Amino acid sequence: MNTSSRRGINYSASPLLASKTPVWRSKFILAALALAFAGLGGRAAYVQVFGNEFFQRQGEVRFARTLDLPANRGRVLDRNGLILASSVVAQSIWAIPEDVDKADPKLKTLAKLLELPLPDLKKKLGNEDKTFVWIKRQVDEPVAKEIAALNIKGIYQRREYKRQYPESEAAAHVVGFTNVEDKGQEGVELAFNQQLSGKAGSRRVIKDRLGRVIEDVRDVIPPVDGPDLQLSIDSKIQYFAYEKLKGAVLAHKAKAGSAIVLDVQSGEVLALANYPSYNPNKRLNLTGEQLRNRVLTDSFEPGSTMKPFVVSLALEKGLVKPTSQIQTAPGRLTIAGSTISDSHAHGLLTVEEVIQKSSNIGTVKMAMQMTPKDMWETYAQAGFGQKPQVPFPGAVSGRLRPYKTWRPIEQATMSYGYGLSVSLFQLAQAYTIFARDGELIPISMLKTETPATGVRVFSEATAKSMRKMLHLVTGPGGTAPQAQTMGYSVGGKTGTAHKQEGKGYADKKYRGFFVGLAPVEAPRIVVAVMIDEPSDSVYFGGLVAAPVFSETVQQTLRILGVQPDMNVKPQIVTEAVEESF
């Protein structure tokens, strides 16, 4: 063995090892190491003990997610249980942009399936800073399956619900629609949104960066589905009313039209239709003209349809009898410098004939025997100037000025429907007074099993006398013979009013109305029709609105099973007596 290997190493031979190290430096290094370990220990204690909740929250923010479990929205049904609105499964397509290969040729197929231009699809996927982007919400199930079959990396699906509306345009203004978040936007969907929505559930999970669920971190809270909502609407009556209204608007080249059918026994709305309408299943490029529920949202001067209320008040106060005679010659009447006229000089008329021929002069002469307060109270009791008590968005109250501000000429014009405004809904409800023997009844959009309880406005005798007069309106010599219906007696009142424009009235722009009841002796329904701006030179309510009333009444009473009360054909004449307006 080499003896040199057994000798000790001479450290002093190295100049580095031979140099003396200061004591303070070694102590400093030891202290620094100790301090570093103490800091790490303190940090570990803070993370694990004192700041544990904060760091748990931060971890959950990055990886834990609360997933909403949407409740299935309740169905909307008609009075017979037929579906007006229901929810179906619809997948929504989303993506993680940074994971999608923009050069993938399958993106072209995806764009075609989603009916999106390829540049628009790539634009959605263009921001790689995003970890989530919606591509398209609520696609149909067959399309979703084809997309899933493409198996494109970074493209995912989420289960949602989409509303379907089987009655389409016919019931659009009644049912309304929801948005992509399943929140009601119009109609019943909006009015009863909270009830239909139910209560969403939730699921707390841990996800990886690809959005895949790793595990649940708490018990799942199941959703509570919304209950079904049964309306008073009869889908058959609704469809028929809409089609007849649409036909009249198109035939007379009118701007719009509205119709409403009420059951006077229960106060239920059996149909509520507007034209123009829209398809709630396809809502691209909708306009305000299509969305407006004109029956409730539009107010107008009601014209001669107000005359029965004035005449009924005169009967009630004992000022006249149905056979009392009123001189309307020479067809003109001047009050405070303003002249009121009839369409024809009728001469001596009975009170019944004043309604039958719609005489302004006869109505004004009765009105001026009363105080403004008497007329105002009657109008208010009939519901005018007050918002209808229906849970429906956009219902207007109309306008009925305080009686203390009425001048004599204003009292006169209000007696035949100028100087106040009403909605078609209000007008139809007000005519339940005549159908229900003097009682105004509440109106319901929901199905009810009990008869409506009304508030008395006129006596039973007055209401029956008025029904007789309204029946004369639809007969020979009346303003609306075209309102007659095969097999059923009908009564009602025409109205034709100039349209307001600014501070005056538009030249050659009118609204034509007809509101009536059937059968006359034992009324079951009230129907009101309005045609806005007929432009084919035919604009009287008896010519444009009364035929829609006739067809709707006949179909409705048959569907309701009401027995005919007439054995003869209606005596319809070719021309109606022109009404005064």
C-alpha positions in Angstrom: 0.0 0.0 0.0 1.3 3.4 -0.9 2.4 5.0 2.3 1.6 8.5 1.0 -2.1 7.6 1.1 -2.0 7.0 4.8 -0.6 10.4 5.5 -3.1 13.1 6.5 -4.1 15.9 4.0 -2.3 19.1 4.7 -5.1 21.7 4.5 -2.7 24.5 5.1 -1.3 23.8 1.7 -4.4 25.4 0.1 -4.4 29.2 0.4 -8.2 29.2 0.4 -8.5 26.8 3.3 -5.7 28.3 5.1 -7.4 31.7 5.2 -9.3 32.5 8.4 -13.1 32.8 8.1 -14.7 35.6 10.2 -16.9 34.2 12.9 -19.7 36.7 12.3 -20.2 35.4 8.7 -20.9 31.9 9.7 -23.2 33.1 12.3 -25.0 35.3 9.8 -25.4 32.4 7.4 -26.8 30.1 10.1 -29.1 32.9 11.2 -30.3 33.5 7.7 -31.0 29.8 7.1 -32.9 29.6 10.4 -34.9 32.7 9.5 -35.7 31.3 6.1 -36.9 28.0 7.7 -38.9 30.0 10.2 -40.5 32.0 7.4 -41.4 28.9 5.5 -42.8 27.4 8.7 -44.8 30.6 9.4 -46.1 30.6 5.8 -47.0 27.0 6.0 -48.9 27.7 9.3 -50.7 30.7 7.7 -51.7 28.7 4.6 -52.7 25.5 6.5 -54.2 27.1 9.7 -54.8 30.8 9.9 -55.5 31.6 6.2 -57.0 28.2 5.3 -60.5 29.6 4.5 -59.1 32.2 2.2 -57.0 29.7 0.2 -59.9 27.2 0.1 -62.0 29.9 -1.4 -59.4 30.8 -4.0 -59.0 27.2 -4.9 -62.8 26.8 -5.3 -62.9 30.0 -7.5 -60.5 28.3 -9.9 -61.8 24.8 -9.9 -65.2 24.6 -8.1 -68.4 25.6 -9.9 -72.0 25.8 -8.9 -74.0 24.4 -11.8 -77.6 25.5 -12.2 -80.1 22.7 -12.7 -82.9 24.5 -14.6 -86.4 23.7 -13.7 -88.7 22.7 -16.5 -91.0 25.6 -17.2 -94.7 24.9 -16.7 -96.9 24.4 -19.7 -99.6 26.9 -20.8 -102.9 25.1 -21.6 -106.2 26.2 -23.1 -109.5 25.6 -21.2 -109.8 22.1 -22.7 -106.2 21.1 -21.8 -104.7 21.6 -25.3 -101.1 22.9 -25.2 -100.5 26.5 -26.0 -96.9 26.5 -24.8 -94.5 23.8 -23.7 -90.8 23.2 -23.1 -88.6 20.8 -25.1 -85.0 19.8 -24.6 -82.6 22.0 -26.7 -78.9 21.8 -26.5 -76.8 25.0 -26.5 -73.4 24.9 -28.2 -70.3 26.5 -26.5 -66.6 26.4 -26.9 -63.2 26.9 -25.3 -61.6 29.0 -28.1 -58.0 28.2 -27.3 -58.6 24.5 -27.7 -60.3 24.7 -31.1 -58.1 24.1 -34.2 -59.1 27.0 -36.4 -57.9 25.1 -39.5 -60.1 22.1 -38.7 -62.1 21.4 -41.9 -65.0 20.2 -39.8 -65.7 23.8 -38.7 -67.3 24.4 -42.1 -69.8 21.6 -41.4 -70.4 23.0 -37.9 -71.2 26.4 -39.3 -73.6 24.9 -41.8 -75.4 23.0 -39.1 -75.7 26.1 -37.0 -76.8 28.2 -40.0 -74.0 30.6 -39.3 -71.6 32.1 -41.9 -68.1 30.5 -41.4 -66.5 33.9 -40.8 -68.9 34.6 -38.0 -68.2 31.3 -36.4 -64.4 31.8 -36.6 -64.9 35.3 -35.2 -66.5 33.8 -32.1 -63.6 31.4 -31.8 -61.0 34.1 -32.5 -60.3 35.3 -29.0 -58.0 32.7 -27.4 -58.0 34.5 -24.1 -61.5 33.3 -23.5 -62.1 29.9 -21.9 -65.8 30.0 -22.6 -68.0 31.4 -25.4 -71.5 30.7 -26.6 -71.7 29.6 -30.2 -75.5 29.2 -30.5 -78.2 28.8 -27.9 -81.0 26.3 -28.0 -80.5 24.3 -31.2 -82.9 21.5 -32.1 -82.0 18.0 -30.8 -81.3 16.4 -34.2 -78.9 19.2 -35.1 -77.2 18.8 -31.7 -76.7 15.1 -32.3 -75.0 15.8 -35.7 -72.7 18.3 -34.0 -71.8 15.9 -31.3 -70.9 13.3 -34.0 -68.4 15.8 -35.5 -66.3 15.4 -32.3 -64.5 18.7 -32.7 -62.0 19.4 -29.9 -63.0 22.4 -27.8 -66.7 22.3 -28.9 -69.2 21.3 -26.2 -72.9 21.2 -25.5 -75.1 22.2 -22.6 -78.7 20.9 -22.0 -81.3 23.6 -21.9 -85.0 24.0 -22.6 -86.7 25.7 -25.5 -90.4 26.9 -25.6 -92.7 25.7 -28.4 -96.0 27.4 -29.4 -98.3 25.1 -31.3 -100.9 27.7 -32.1 -98.3 30.0 -33.6 -99.7 33.4 -34.8 -103.3 32.8 -33.8 -102.5 32.9 -30.0 -99.3 34.9 -30.0 -100.6 38.0 -28.2 -102.2 35.8 -25.5 -99.4 33.4 -24.8 -96.4 35.7 -25.6 -92.9 34.1 -25.6 -89.7 33.7 -23.5 -86.1 34.6 -24.2 -83.1 32.2 -24.4 -82.8 32.4 -20.6 -86.4 31.0 -20.4 -87.7 34.3 -18.9 -91.1 35.6 -20.1 -91.0 38.6 -22.4 -94.6 39.1 -23.6 -98.2 37.9 -22.9 -99.0 35.2 -20.3 -95.3 34.1 -20.3 -94.4 37.5 -18.9 -97.5 38.1 -16.7 -97.2 34.7 -15.0 -93.4 34.3 -15.3 -92.7 33.6 -11.7 -95.4 31.0 -11.4 -94.4 29.2 -14.6 -90.6 29.3 -13.9 -90.6 26.9 -10.9 -87.4 26.9 -8.8 -84.0 26.0 -10.2 -81.8 23.5 -8.4 -78.0 23.5 -8.1 -75.0 21.2 -8.1 -71.6 22.1 -6.5 -68.8 20.4 -8.4 -65.0 20.4 -9.0 -64.1 20.8 -12.7 -60.9 20.5 -14.6 -59.7 23.0 -17.2 -61.6 21.3 -19.9 -64.9 21.8 -18.0 -65.2 18.2 -17.1 -66.8 17.4 -13.7 -64.4 15.6 -11.4 -66.5 15.3 -8.3 -69.4 16.7 -6.4 -68.5 18.7 -3.3 -72.0 18.8 -1.7 -75.5 17.2 -2.1 -77.4 18.0 -5.2 -80.4 20.4 -4.7 -83.0 19.1 -7.3 -85.0 21.6 -9.3 -88.8 22.1 -8.7 -90.6 22.2 -12.0 -93.1 25.0 -12.7 -96.8 24.1 -12.5 -99.0 24.1 -15.6 -101.2 27.2 -16.2 -104.7 26.7 -17.6 -106.1 29.7 -19.4 -109.7 30.6 -20.2 -108.9 30.7 -23.9 -110.5 28.1 -26.1 -108.0 27.4 -28.9 -110.7 26.6 -31.4 -112.5 29.8 -30.9 -109.2 31.7 -30.7 -108.1 30.3 -34.1 -111.4 31.0 -35.8 -111.6 34.6 -34.4 -108.0 35.2 -35.6 -108.6 33.9 -39.1 -111.9 35.9 -39.6 -110.2 39.0 -38.3 -107.2 38.6 -40.5 -109.4 38.1 -43.5 -111.3 41.3 -42.8 -108.1 43.3 -42.3 -106.7 42.1 -45.6 -110.0 42.4 -47.5 -110.4 46.1 -46.5 -106.7 46.9 -46.8 -106.8 48.0 -43.2 -103.8 48.9 -41.0 -104.8 46.4 -38.2 -107.7 44.7 -36.4 -108.6 43.3 -33.0 -111.3 41.0 -31.6 -112.3 39.7 -28.2 -114.8 37.1 -27.1 -116.1 37.0 -23.5 -118.2 34.4 -21.7 -120.8 36.4 -19.8 -121.6 33.6 -17.4 -118.1 33.2 -16.0 -116.4 36.3 -17.2 -113.7 34.3 -19.0 -111.9 35.5 -22.1 -112.6 32.8 -24.7 -110.5 34.5 -27.5 -108.3 37.6 -27.8 -106.9 38.2 -31.3 -104.9 40.8 -33.1 -103.7 41.3 -36.6 -100.9 41.8 -37.6 -99.4 39.1 -35.5 -96.2 37.1 -35.3 -94.9 33.6 -35.0 -93.5 33.2 -31.4 -91.5 30.2 -32.6 -89.5 32.3 -35.1 -89.0 35.9 -33.8 -86.4 37.4 -36.2 -87.0 41.0 -37.2 -90.1 41.6 -35.1 -91.6 45.0 -35.1 -93.7 46.9 -32.6 -96.7 46.7 -34.9 -96.6 42.9 -34.7 -96.0 42.7 -30.9 -98.7 45.1 -29.8 -101.6 43.5 -28.1 -104.0 46.1 -29.4 -107.1 44.7 -27.5 -105.4 45.9 -24.3 -102.8 48.4 -25.2 -104.5 50.7 -27.8 -107.1 53.3 -26.7 -109.4 55.2 -29.0 -112.5 57.3 -29.1 -115.3 54.7 -29.1 -117.8 56.7 -31.2 -121.4 55.5 -31.2 -120.8 52.4 -29.1 -121.2 54.8 -26.1 -124.8 55.7 -27.0 -126.4 52.7 -25.2 -125.0 53.9 -21.9 -126.4 57.4 -22.2 -129.8 56.1 -23.3 -129.8 53.5 -20.5 -129.1 56.2 -18.0 -132.0 58.3 -19.3 -134.3 55.3 -19.0 -133.0 54.6 -15.5 -133.6 58.2 -14.4 -137.1 58.2 -15.8 -136.4 60.9 -18.3 -137.7 58.8 -21.3 -139.3 55.5 -22.1 -138.4 53.2 -25.1 -141.3 54.6 -27.0 -140.8 58.3 -26.1 -140.4 60.4 -29.2 -137.5 62.8 -29.8 -137.4 65.4 -32.6 -134.1 65.1 -34.5 -135.0 67.3 -37.4 -133.5 69.1 -39.3 -130.5 66.7 -38.5 -128.4 69.5 -37.0 -128.0 70.9 -33.5 -125.9 73.9 -32.4 -124.4 74.0 -28.9 -122.2 76.9 -27.8 -121.4 77.8 -31.4 -120.5 74.2 -32.4 -122.8 72.2 -34.7 -123.6 68.5 -34.2 -125.2 66.6 -37.1 -126.6 63.2 -38.1 -125.6 61.4 -41.3 -129.3 61.8 -42.4 -132.2 64.0 -41.3 -134.3 61.4 -39.5 -137.1 63.6 -38.1 -139.2 62.3 -35.3 -137.6 59.2 -33.7 -138.5 57.0 -30.7 -135.8 56.3 -28.2 -135.5 52.8 -29.7 -135.0 54.3 -33.1 -132.4 56.6 -31.8 -130.3 53.5 -31.0 -131.3 51.6 -34.1 -130.3 54.4 -36.5 -127.5 55.8 -34.3 -128.8 59.3 -34.1 -126.3 61.8 -32.6 -129.1 64.5 -32.2 -131.4 62.2 -30.3 -128.6 61.0 -28.0 -127.4 64.5 -27.3 -130.9 65.8 -26.5 -131.2 63.0 -23.8 -127.7 63.6 -22.5 -128.3 67.4 -22.0 -131.2 66.6 -19.7 -128.6 65.1 -17.2 -125.8 66.6 -15.2 -122.2 65.9 -16.2 -121.8 64.2 -12.9 -124.5 61.6 -13.8 -122.8 60.7 -17.1 -119.3 60.6 -15.6 -120.5 58.3 -12.8 -122.2 55.9 -15.3 -119.1 55.8 -17.5 -116.8 55.2 -14.4 -119.1 52.4 -13.1 -118.9 50.8 -16.6 -115.1 50.7 -16.1 -114.0 53.5 -18.4 -111.0 55.6 -17.3 -109.8 52.7 -15.1 -107.1 50.1 -15.7 -108.7 46.7 -16.3 -108.1 44.2 -13.4 -106.3 41.6 -15.4 -102.7 40.5 -14.8 -101.6 41.4 -18.3 -98.7 43.6 -19.3 -99.5 46.9 -21.0 -103.2 47.2 -20.3 -104.2 50.9 -20.6 -106.8 52.8 -18.5 -108.0 55.0 -21.3 -109.0 58.6 -20.6 -112.1 60.0 -18.8 -111.7 63.6 -17.7 -113.2 64.8 -14.4 -116.8 66.0 -15.0 -116.2 69.3 -13.3 -114.1 70.4 -16.3 -116.7 69.5 -18.9 -118.1 72.3 -21.1 -121.6 71.8 -22.5 -120.3 70.9 -26.0 -117.9 68.4 -24.4 -120.8 66.8 -22.5 -122.7 66.5 -25.8 -119.8 65.0 -27.8 -119.0 62.5 -25.0 -122.6 61.2 -25.2 -121.7 59.8 -28.7 -118.2 58.7 -28.0 -115.9 61.7 -28.6 -113.7 63.4 -26.0 -112.9 60.1 -24.1 -110.9 57.1 -24.9 -111.2 53.4 -24.2 -109.6 50.1 -25.1 -111.5 47.3 -26.9 -111.1 45.2 -23.8 -112.9 47.9 -21.7 -115.6 48.2 -24.3 -116.3 44.5 -24.3 -116.4 44.3 -20.5 -118.7 47.3 -20.3 -121.2 45.5 -22.6 -121.5 42.7 -20.1 -123.8 45.2 -18.3 -126.4 44.6 -20.9 -125.8 40.9 -21.2 -125.9 40.3 -17.5 -129.1 42.2 -16.7 -127.4 45.4 -15.5 -124.3 44.0 -13.8 -120.7 44.7 -14.8 -118.7 41.4 -14.3 -115.0 40.9 -13.7 -113.0 39.4 -16.5 -110.6 36.5 -16.1 -107.8 35.2 -18.4 -107.6 32.0 -16.4 -110.1 29.2 -16.4 -112.6 29.4 -13.6 -115.3 27.0 -12.5 -117.6 29.4 -10.8 -120.1 32.0 -12.2 -118.9 35.6 -12.1 -120.4 37.9 -9.5 -121.1 41.3 -10.9 -121.6 44.9 -9.6 -125.0 46.5 -10.5 -124.9 49.5 -12.8 -128.5 49.5 -14.3 -131.7 47.8 -13.3 -132.7 44.5 -14.9 -135.6 46.2 -16.7 -133.3 48.8 -18.2 -130.8 46.2 -19.4 -133.6 44.1 -21.1 -135.0 47.2 -22.8 -131.5 48.0 -24.1 -131.0 44.5 -25.4 -134.2 44.9 -27.4 -132.9 48.1 -28.9 -129.5 46.5 -29.7 -131.4 43.8 -31.5 -133.1 46.4 -33.7 -129.6 47.6 -34.7 -128.9 44.3 -36.4 -132.3 44.2 -38.2 -133.8 45.9 -41.3 -133.4 49.6 -40.9 -130.5 49.3 -38.4 -126.9 50.2 -38.9 -125.6 46.6 -38.8 -127.8 44.0 -40.5 -124.6 42.2 -41.5 -124.1 41.3 -37.8 -127.0 38.8 -38.1 -126.1 35.2 -37.5 -127.7 32.0 -38.8 -129.8 30.4 -36.0 -129.0 32.9 -33.3 -130.5 36.2 -32.4 -127.9 39.0 -31.9 -127.8 42.5 -30.7 -125.1 45.2 -30.7 -123.9 48.6 -31.6 -121.8 50.0 -34.4 -119.2 52.7 -34.0 -117.3 54.6 -36.6 -114.8 57.3 -35.4 -112.4 59.6 -37.0 -108.8 58.9 -36.0 -107.0 61.6 -34.0 -103.8 63.0 -35.5 -102.0 65.6 -33.4 -104.5 68.1 -32.1 -107.1 67.3 -34.7 -108.6 64.5 -36.7 -107.0 62.8 -39.7 -108.7 63.2 -43.1 -110.2 60.0 -44.3 -108.8 57.8 -41.5 -111.4 55.9 -39.5 -111.8 53.1 -37.0 -114.9 50.9 -37.4 -116.2 48.9 -34.4 -119.0 46.5 -33.6 -119.7 45.2 -30.1 -122.6 43.0 -29.3 -124.1 40.0 -27.5 -125.9 36.7 -28.3 -128.4 35.2 -28.0 -130.5 38.3 -27.2 -132.9 36.8 -24.7 -130.4 34.9 -22.7 -126.9 36.2 -23.7 -124.0 33.8 -23.4 -121.2 35.8 -25.1 -120.1 39.3 -25.8 -117.9 39.9 -28.9 -116.2 43.1 -29.8 -114.4 43.8 -33.1 -112.3 46.8 -34.2 -110.9 47.4 -37.7 -108.3 50.2 -37.8 -108.0 52.3 -40.9 -109.9 50.4 -43.6 -108.7 52.0 -46.8 -111.0 50.6 -49.6 -113.6 53.5 -49.1 -115.7 51.1 -46.9 -115.2 52.1 -43.3 -118.5 52.0 -41.4 -118.4 49.7 -38.4 -121.6 47.9 -39.7 -119.8 47.0 -42.9 -116.2 46.2 -41.8 -116.5 44.9 -38.2 -120.1 43.5 -38.1 -119.4 40.6 -40.5 -116.5 39.4 -38.3 -118.8 39.6 -35.3 -121.4 37.5 -37.1 -119.1 34.7 -38.1 -117.3 34.6 -34.7 -120.6 34.5 -32.8 -122.0 31.6 -34.9 -118.9 29.5 -34.5 -118.4 30.3 -30.8 -122.0 29.4 -29.8 -121.8 26.1 -31.7 -118.5 25.2 -29.9 -120.1 26.1 -26.6 -123.1 23.9 -27.3 -125.7 26.8 -27.1 -129.0 25.8 -28.8 -130.1 28.0 -31.7 -133.0 30.3 -30.7 -134.1 31.3 -34.2 -135.6 29.0 -36.9 -135.4 31.4 -39.7 -132.5 32.7 -41.8 -131.2 36.1 -40.9 -132.8 39.0 -42.9 -129.5 40.5 -44.0 -129.9 43.4 -46.4 -127.1 44.5 -48.8 -126.6 47.9 -47.2 -126.6 49.2 -43.7 -128.0 52.5 -42.6 -125.1 54.9 -42.3 -124.4 55.8 -38.7 -123.7 59.3 -37.5 -120.2 60.0 -36.1 
